[in-house]
């Protein structure tokens, strides 16, 4: 059984892109969890902020219950929109993993295409300005801390930015698959 899990469809609008990327990865090495009834990005109604945050938290807590002690690495694939596409952000709370990812970015010449961001706990005080900070960029997340900081596995959030959020080009899918391969290589290096 593979020790790496790719999760697609947490947001239902991203499922089609996730399916296409999943077709490009080696599923003998990476398991796939497809969530066909994920939450929607769309928010409607006056109270939907509360309900959206609750659904978001609950889907991640269910994911956590299903994967803990079964995998070493969870890759949570998402996609967003950016006018020139082929851009990605990787999110992790693990400093050694972040160092490996930053090194891989240098080796692949992805300085302008990929940014690694450290997930931090929600605490009072400022979050570093990721555009002007010379240190490792940091961000808070709505994902429950027990998911991204669990000692049984590493959580990596992967956000791929597409020119057209509804579909994704072949090059964007290949870019996502290459990043997933790079993430799994960093996991293998961290085992040594």
Buried (B, 14 or more C-beta within 10 A) or exposed (E): EBBBBBBBBBBBBBBBBBBBBBEBBEEEEBBBBEBEEBBEEEEEEEEEEEEBEEBBBEBBBEBBEEBBEBBBBBBBBBBBEBEEBBBBBBBBBBEEBBBBBBEBBEEEEBEEBBBBBBBBEEEEEEEBEBEEEEEBBBBEBEBBBEBBBBEEBBBBBBBBBBBEBEEBBEEBBEBBBBBBBBBBEBBBEBEE
